[in-house]
Amino acid sequence: MSTNPGGLWKASYGEVGATLKALQDHGVSTEHLARLRAEPDYAKRVAEFMLSGRTSGSVNHQVARAILGKNFFGVEAWTALYGVKFTKKQLREVAEFPRGEDVLNAPCPFVKGKTVKETHFAFLGLKNVNGKPLTILNLQEMHPQNGQPKFASYAPDSRYSKESWATSKTAKFRWYLMLLEIVPNFEFKTYHQKQMTMLPQGYEVPTAVEEVLKDILYYRKNGIYLNPNWYAQTTDVITSSGRRVHVGRFSSFGLDIGSFWDDFRLGNVGPGASRKS
């Protein structure tokens, strides 16, 4: 502990008292102060938060996990369910979840009467798993058709088995916060109409691998199939035809990946939604 005369030791009793009162007014108790004294790592995290000047916008990923509960898939889940090993550098890079409590507890912009933490799924996106790029085709290898979850079709029989968005594109190494289901009230609009009228500021349509990863990880965490009756449109297209890739109709028969023309007006297809990074 520093005893620099220019440091905290210079604060008067009145200043210390006023500081403690300000903390107490926001729920801080003597138990929190005791933890600061007893747990160096906890004290370090609190100090880093104060020194960063950040007042909102992000929280430690452990806090995010506590808030989101079943709607969170992070470092621990990757390790427990897939045997992923993270370097210390990687752990530092994702220690902070980029959305604060104000965002997670805010009303959902898509589902009236619900909060973001109830209608969204947060997960850590990875580029590689144990040395292999985390593409859609490699996700198929990780989830064979004799188990659950699984895909509706597998390479080389999949219509998309040679598409670059399935063979080489991966998610980014960052935290994602995505709408669990498709954007509601999507009926019979074209893809571009859906994008322009249904995605609020700060949201974007996900890629195919991001939508697939959301569905697969949510099932691994909760044993529940997302979008069992609908398809989520993505930003990817079939190279040869230009048809928009959609992901969904997830059930015990597998996760389906198909495509439709952008100008089709269908009742069971709507855009997926992901918070922008």
Secondary structure, DSSP 4 states (H G I P E B T S, - for coil): ----TTSGGGS-HHHHHHHHHHHHHTT--HHHHHHHHH-HHHHHHHHHHHHHT--SS-EEHHHHHHHHGGGEE-HHHHHHHH-----HHHHHHTSEESS-HHHHTSBPSSSTT-BHHHHEEEEEE-SEETTEE--HHHHHHHS-TTSSS-BSS-TTTSTTTT-HHHHT----SEEEEEESSPPSS-TT--HHHHHHHH--TTEEPPPHHHHHHHHHHHHHHHS--SSSS-EEEEEEE-TTT-PEEEEEEEETTEEEEEEE-TT---TTEEE--EE--
